[in-house]
């Protein structure tokens, strides 16, 4: 029988009745009717089931550091009450040892403080019928063989240490439990995952300022056994394994809020505190989480919350993407990135605006020089005012680069000697990191595609055609009847745990059946691992197999993938759920807590690994990671940026570049001197509804003033020649 159930059954069997005796100083077991002091260690007589019985409300029993010894081989407890109407009594300064249930308080509003409970079967047990509200402060539980504290009542615990308890805390259904300032050490459960350090059953649980350290490979810090109605808040609390077990009736984990304190300390270049400085925190997509202002000491603080339905193993279980914290007073700013796996203070020393990523509006106070790209936009809705200063390059990179954020204003700048003076893009190509198993930009012109990760997972093109029209630079077009790209099987592609597969697609043919985007999936040989595709109902799906012979879990999107539209598509498995994302939005999550089969079949783009179920359309920018991510950068479809009153000179390729970006306004700029004969003053690629008015174009002899691709529509150009490609 589960230990949590045994706990409830044994509590219900305990029954205590003692004759009435009055005392104020106690040296043996007896009833308590007034404030009393224990003046010696006491031992429970063999013929009694409890030592002390509280028989009056609002009284205090002070053990003065003495020990109450019992007999845990019988149904015994140290202290009980006469009935449930006894309220407001307090126990303090006690050591309770060797009982079946060390302390089972009855009555409402019971207080226990400065007490140690050790070597018992059960430690402190609060049962809702017996003790509606229990308050514990400065409590130690040690080596209790079933549980340190068990509660089916509302309970508040402050300053608690649990050492070597089999389970530290078991919580019944439908109550509220708060645990503040606690340490749980060296729990060594050998049983199933449900025997966790903390077991919760459909109750609201708050854990604040604590740590849980476990030593068993199979053990979780927290187990949920009943359902998903309770809400768990975990604030400033370290879990050394970051594991949760979902069991019981539903195998569904309740909503969990993992929270940390994040403090910012803002100073000037001399280390002096800076007050009234705007500080914001953003996620990787640039969305603002919160904006605050520093106090007179240059300080500010957030409680950062990540809510999830799943806690996977490992240090990145709760926070899969970094946060960016920026302090700015306009002309000076500082940005740091941090992965929140603990509460921390970040130091932000304000410095004049320089080349780098911009996370807040900026106004230059000096000229800038860069050997590569100078300014990169990292957030939407900001203004970059160069204030008439010069930004000078070395014939490479961008003067300023916006990868796809909306409502960015670039004004009063002088960009000189870059490859491209100002670039407004409709998205950001991926870069490889340590977790990237494969990254295929699909910009290759021939019959092979290169893997830009370090794993050398290069592919061979079969039928698919490299196309100049891609989501980023170029893409491959698949005819939907026989084209594919094949990447040989490798150990790095045999991912059995958390995984992310993402790509950009433009669907051009509806087969009426399943269409494969990315797959390591061969049904004919029972070599199924993972597959990202579109089903017969035009909905994106991601599925995995545990043994290779059948489908184990499939997540299916709600929205449909229409023809002729670029979409970002992604499937992830995080160790507990298979999920599907369309344009950065999670549309389905299916419980799955098994491994993925390591098949020997090759990876393919555009078809299943053994052929068939072909995709018709364009595929671009495929990436596979051996971890789950959910924070995808999806550029705005209505960018609405402004580029005004800038001078761009001596660019190597293009003065102004607009690519896969719509609804921008470019006016009253000057583009002077393009150094490369194949360059252009302004180039517009795959972009629509842009306004280009009043720009003075002097690119030089034999240079194009404008180049606009045939995939661009609805653009308004005034007072300049135009060359259509």
N, C-alpha and C positions, 0 to 999 in steps of 0.2 A: 504494500500500500504506500502511496506517495506520502512523504513526511509532512507535507502541508495539510493533508487530510487527517493524518494521525493527530496532528496538533489540535485540530478542532474537536475531534472525538474525545481525546483525553481531557480537554478542558471541560467538556459537557459532563464528564463523569465525576468531577471533583465536587465534593459537598462537605460543608464544614459547619459544625454546631458545637459551641463550648458554653459552659456555665458562666454566669456573670461574676466577675471579680473586679474591684476597683483598685488602681495603683497609679502613683506618679513616678516612682523610681522602680525600674523593673530589672530583675536578675534572672528571671525564668519565663517560660512561655505563659501567657495569660491574656484575657481580654483587656481592651484599652478603652476607657470611657472619658479620659481627659488628657490634656497635654502630659506626655510621659517621656522619661529618659531611660535608655538602656544603660546600666552601670557595669555590665559584664557580658562576655560571650554567653550565648544560650544554646541549648541543644534540645531539639524536638523529642519529646518522649515517644517511645515506640507505639504507644496506644493512641496517639493523637495524629490527626491528618493535617492540622495547621498549628502554627505556634502562637501567633497573635491575631486577635479578632478586633477590628475597629467597630465600636458600638455607639459612636456619637459623631455628629458632623462637626466640621471646622476645628478639628484637633490635630496635634502634631505628635508623631512618634519619632524621637531623635535617638538613633542608635549610638551616637557619639563615637563612631568608628568601630564599634564592636561587631562581631560576626554572629549571624543566626545560622546554625547548622541543622540540616535535615537528613532525611533518608529517601533518596530518589528511587530506591527499589520498590517503594510503596507510592500510592497516590497521595502526595504531600505537597504542601505549600507553606511559605513562611508567614504570610499575612493575608487575611481576607476580611470581609466586612459582614456585619449582621444581616443586612439586606440592601437592596438597591436604592433605598431612600437616604442612605448615609452619603453626604456630599461634602466637598470642600476639604477633605482631610489630607494631611501631608505626611510623607515619610522621607527622612533625610539621614545622611551620614551613616549608611548601613553597608555591611558586607553580607551577602546572602549566598549560601553554598550548599550544594548536595541535595536539592529538592527535585521532585518531579516537575513541578511548576514553581519557580522561585518566587514569583510575585504575580498574583492574579487579582488585581484590585476590582472592587465593586463600588458602585455609586458614581455620581457625576462629579466632574471637575476635581479629579484626584491629581495630586502633585507628588512627584518623586524626584529628589535631587541629591547630588553628591553620593551616589550609591553604586556599588560594584556587585555584579551578579556573575558567579562563576561556578563551573563544574556542575551545572544542573542539566536535567533533561531538556526542559524548556526554561528560558530566562524569564522575561517580563511578558505577560500575556494580557492584552486588553480585548475584552469581548463586548460587543456593542450593547447587549442586554444588561451586562453587569457594570460597564464603565463607559457611558456615552462620550465622555471627553477625558483624555488622560494627557498630562503634561510631564515630560521627562527632561531634566536638566543636569548636566555634568554626570553622565552615566557611562559606566564601563561594563561591557559584557565579555566574558572570557571563557572559552572552551566549553560552551554549552553544546550538548551533543546533538540537539535537533535545531534549535533556533535561539538567537540572542534576544530578539524582540519580535513578538507576534501581535498583530492587531486586526480585529474586526470592528474597531471603534475609531472615531476621530481621535488622532493622536498627534501631538507636537513634541519633537525631540530636538533638543539643543545641546550641543557639545557632547557628542557620543563617540566612544571608541569601542569597536568590536574587534577582538583578536581571537582567532582560532575557533570561532563559532562555526558549527557545520553550515548553517545558513544564518546570515546576520539579521535579516528582516523578512517576515512573511506578512502580507497584507491581504485581508479578506475583501469581500465585494462591497462596492457602493459606499465607501467612506472616504475621508480626506486625511492624508498623512503628510506632515511636513517634517523634514529632517534638515537641520541647520548646523553647520560646523561639525563635521563627522569624519571619522577615519575607519575604514574596514580593511583589516590586514590578514593576509595569509589564510584565506579561506581555501581549504583543500578538498573540495567535494570530488568524489570519485564516480558519482552516479550520473544520471542523465542530465541533459541541458536544462531541464526544468528546475533542478536543484541548484539555483543560482545564489549569488550573494544576497540579492534582493528579489523576492518573488511577489508579483503584484497580480491581483485578480479584479479587473474592472473598477479600480479605484483611482481617484486623483492623487498623484504623488508629486511632491515637490522636494527636490534634493538641492541643497545650497551649500557651497563652500566645503567640498568634501573630496575624498579619494577612495577608490576601491581597488585593492590589489589582490588578485587571485593567482593561484599557482597551478591549477589543473588545466591541461590543454583543452579539455572538453567542456569546461565550465564557462558560463556566461556571468557577466556582472548583474544583469537584470533579466528576469523571466516574466512573461505575461502568459497566464494560463487559461484565462476565461474568454476574453473577447477583445473588443476594441472601443468600449464605451468610456474607459478612463483616459485621462490626459496626464502625461508625465512631463514635468518640467525639470531639466537638469541644468542648474546654473553654477558656473565656476566649479565644476566637479570633474575630476580626472578619472577615467576608466582605463586601466592599463591594457585591456584587450579590446575595448570598444565593441563588445558583443552583447547581443540580446537574443533570447530564445523565445520564439512564438510557439505556443502549444495549446493544450486544452481543447476547447470546443471548436474554435474557428481558425486557428493557425494564422490569425490576422493580428498584426501589431497595432496597438493604439497610436494615436497621434503623440509624437514625442517632440518636445521643444528643447534643443540643446543650446545653451546660452553661455556666453562668456562676457566678462567685463573687458572692455577695451578703453584705455585711457590715452589721451594725446597730450603731450607736453610741448608747447610751441614757444620757441625762443628766436631772438635775432642772431646775427652772426657773432655777437659777443656773448651769447648765452643768457641774455636778459629776457625774462618772461614777456610775452606779447599778448595783451588783452584785446578783446573785440576782433579777433581774427576768425574769419570763416573757415571752418573745418568740415569737410564732407567725407563720407565713406561710400565707396561704390563697389559694385561687383565687376566681374570681368567683362560684362557686356556694356559697362558704362552707366548702368542705372543707379541712381542715387539711393542708397539705403537710408541715410540720415544726414542732415546738415545741422551743425550747432555752431556756437560762438564761444571762444575761450573766455574764461573769467579773468579777474585781475592778476592771477598767478600764472596766466598762460595755459591753464589746464581745462580739459573737458573730458567727459566720460560718456560711453554708451553701454547699454546692455545689448549685445549682439545676439540675435536669435536665428537659429536655423531649424525649421520644422521639417520633419521627414517622416515617412512611414517605415523607415528601415535603418538599422544601424549595422553596418558591415564590419568585419574585422579590420584592424589596422589603424594607423594613426590618422588617416584621412577619411575616416568613416563618416563624419558629420559634415565636414567642410571640404568639398571636392575642388573648389576654385579659390584663388586668393582674393582678398579684399584690398582695395587701394584707398589709402587715407591721404588726403591733400589739405594742406593749410595754405591759404592765399590771402594777401592783402591787396592784390591787383598787380603791383610791380614786382613783388617778391612772393615766392611760393616754394613748397617742398612737398614731394610725394614719396610715400613708402608703400610697399606691398607686404602683406602678411598673411600667413595661413593660420587661421584661428583654431588651434588645438589646445589652447590654454588661455587664461586671462593674461593680459600683458599691457605694458605701457610702451607706446612708440614715441620717440623723440623726433620732432620736426623742427629743424633749424632753418628759418626762412633765408633764402638766397635770391639774388636777382634772377629774373627769367633767363634761362639759357637753353641751348639746343637739347632736345629730348622730348619725351611724351608730355602732353598737356592734359591735366585732369581738371582744370578750372580755367575761367577766363583769365587772360594775361595781357599785360601792357608792357612793352619793352621800355627799358631805360638806358639801353646801350646797343651798339652794333654787335652782331653775332657772326661767327665763322664756324664752318663745319667741313670735315673731310668726307662726309656722307650726308644722309638725310638730316636736316636740321630739326624741324618741328613736326611732330606726329600727333594728330588729334586722337585722344583716347576716350573721350566722353562726348555726348551730345549737348546741344544747347549752351554753347559758350561763344565768347567773342575773343578773337586774337587781334589786338591792335598793336601794330609795330611802331606806331607813334612817329613814323617817318624814318626810323632807323634802317640800316642796311643789314641784310642777311646774305652772306657771301659763301659760296661753295667751292668745290674743286672739280667741277665738271661731272660729278656723279651724284646719284640720289636725288631727292626732292628737296626743294626749299621748304615747302610745307605739304604734308600728306594727310588727307582725310580718308580713312579706309571705308567709310560708310555711315558715319554718324550724322544725324539730322540737325538742322537749325544751327549750323556753325557759321559764324561770320568772320571773314578774314579781310582786314581793312588796313590801309595806310602802310603797306609793306613794300620794300625794295628788295626783290630776290635777284641775285646775280650769280651766274656761272654754276648752275646745277644742270643735271641731265634734264630734269623737268622742274620748272619753276614752281607751279602750284598744281597739285593733283587732287581731284575729287573722285573717289572710287565708289563702287557699289558693293564692296565687300573686301574681306581680308583673307588672303591665302594662308593656309596653315603653315606652321613651322614645326619641326620635329623636336621632341623632348625625350627624356629617359623612358617614358611610358609608351612612346609611339612604336608600334610594331611594324607598321607600314604606312607610308605617306606617298601617294601617287598624285602629282599635280596634273598629269595627263596633258602636258604641254609638248610631248615628244612628237616629232614629225614623221617618224619612220614606223618600223614594225616591232619595236620594243618600247617598253615604258620603264622608266627608272623609279626605283624606290628611294625617296629622299630621307628615309630613316637610316639608322646605322645597321640594319639587318639584311640589307642586300636582297630584298624580296622583289627583284625585278620581274617584269612580265613580258609575255609575247602577245602581239596583236594578231588576231585571226579575223580578217574581214572588216573590222571596225576602221573608220576613217578619221584621221585627225582633221579637225574643223577649226577654222579661224574664229568662229563664233563660240566662245566658251563663257562660263560664268566668271572665270579668271583666265585671262589671256586666251588660251585655246582649250578645246575639249575633244573627246572622241564621240563620233556618231555611230550608233548601232542600228542595223536595219530591222531588227525584231524578228528575223527569220533564221539567222545562222551566225551572226557576228558575236564575238566575245574577246576578252583579254584574259589570258591565263597566267597565274603566278604559281610556280611549283610549290608543292607542300614543303614546309620547313618546321623545325621545332618551335620557332618563334610564333608561327601562325596557329599552333596547336594550343590555343588558350582554353583552359578548363574552368577558369574562375571569372571574376569581373571583366567585362569587355565593353567597349564602345565602338560602333561602326557608324561612320557618317559620310555623307557625300552630297553633292549638288546634282540635281537631275532636271532635265527638261524633256518631258514625255511628248513623243511625236506620233506614236502609233498605239492603238488600243487593240490588243490581241484577243480580248474577251476572256482571257484566262490569267493564270499567274505569270507575272513578269519579274524576272530576277535582276536585282541591281548589283548586289555583292553577296557571294555565297561560298561557303565551303560545305557543300551539300550534294551528295550523290545517292539518291534513293535506290538506284538499281543495284548498288553494291552494299547497301546498309551502312554507308559512310556519311552520316549526317552529323554536322557540328553546329553551324549557325547560318542563317539566311535572312537577308534584308530584301524585301521585294514588294510588289503590288499585287493584290488579289483580284479575282474576277469582278468584284464590286468596286474596283478602282480605289481601294483603300490600302494604305501602306501597312505592312506587317513586319514583325521581327520574330523569328522563332529559333528555338534551340532544341537539341536532342541530348539526352543523358547517356544512352547506350548506342546510338547510331542507327538503330533499326526503326525508329518511329519518332514522331514529334512529341516532345515533352511539355513545352509551354510556348504559347503564341500570344503576343501583344498586337492588337489591331487598332489602327487609327479610326477616329470617328469621321474626320473630313475625307474628301476624295481628292485624288490627284488628277487635275484636268490636263488636257493637252495644251502645249504651247506656253507653259509657265515654268519658270525656274523655281524650284523648291529645295530647301535644305531638309534632308531626311536623316534620321538617326535611330538606331536601335541600341539599347544598352541592357546589360545584365549586371546587377550590383551585388549578387550573392544571396538575395532574397526575393527580388522581383525582376521580371523581364518587362521592359518598358519601350514604348515607341514615341518618337517626337517628330512633329512636322513643323518646320520653320521655327524651331526652338521651343515649341509648346508640347508638353507631355499630354498625350491623348489616351493612353491606356497603360495600366500596370497590372501584371498577372503574377500572383505569388509563385515563386519557384526557388527552392533552396538546395538544389543539387548541383553537381558539376556538369560541365559540358564535355561531350565526347570528343576525344582527340583523334579525328579521322586522318586517314592517309591520303585523302583525295586532294587535288589542287584547289586553290582559291581562284574564283572567276568573277569578272565583272561582265554583266550582260547576259549570263545564262547560268544554269546550275552546273555543278562540276562535271556531271556526266552527260551534259547536253540537254537541250530543250528548255522550255519556259523562258524564252528570250525576251529581252527588253528592247523596245524600239524608241530611240531618242538619243539625247546627249547625256553623258555622265562626266562629271568634273570633280576634281579635288576630293579623292577618296582617302579616308584616314581610318586606321584601326589602332586602338589603344588597349593595353591590358589592365585598364581600370575603368570605372564608370564615371562619366561626367554628365552633368545636366545643364550647365551654364554655357550654352552655345551663343556665339556672337552671330546674330542675324542682322544684317544691315537694314536700315529703314528703306521701305519702298518709296517713300515720299521725303526725299532728303531735304529739299528746300533750303539749301545753303546760299550764302551771299559772298561773292568775291568782288570787292569794290575798292577803287582808288588805289590800286597797287601798280607798281612798275616792275616788269620782269624782263631781264636783259641777259644776253649772252648764254641762253640755255642751249644745251647740246642737242636735245631732241625736240622737246615741246615747251612752249611757254606755259600754256594752260592745257591740262588734260582732264577731260570728263569721260569716265568710263563706267558703264552700267549704273548710271546715276541720273536721277530725274528731278525736274522741277527746281533747278538751280538758277540763280540770278547772277550774271556776270556783266558788270557795267562800269564804265569810266575807268578802265585799266589801260595800261600801255605795255605792249609786247615788242621788244626791240632786240634784233640780232639773234637769229638762230644759227649756231655754228656748224651743224651737220647739214649737208645738202639734202638729206632725205627727211629732215625735220619739218616742223610746222609751228606756226604761231599758236594756233589752237587746234586741238584734235578732239572730236566727239565720237565715242565708240559705244554702240548699243545703248544709247541714252535718249530720253525723250522729254519734250516739254521744257526745255531749257531756254532761258532768255539771255541773249548775248547782244548787248547794246552799248554803243558809244566807246568801244575798245579801239585804241589806236594801234594798228598792226603794221610794224616795219620790220619784218623778219629778215630782210636782206635779199640780195639778188638770187634768183633761181631757188627761192624757198617758197613753200606754200604758206599762204595766210591761214587758210582753214582746211582741215581734212575732216570729213564726216562720213562714217560708215553707213552702208545702205540699211543697216538694222536700226537706225535712229529715225524717229518720227516726231513731228510736232514741235521741233525746235525753231525758235525765232532768231534769225541772224540779221543784223543791220549794218550797212555801210562797209562791207568787206567782200572780197572775192571768195569763191567757194569751189572746192574740188571734190567731186563725188567719187568714192572708190567702190 
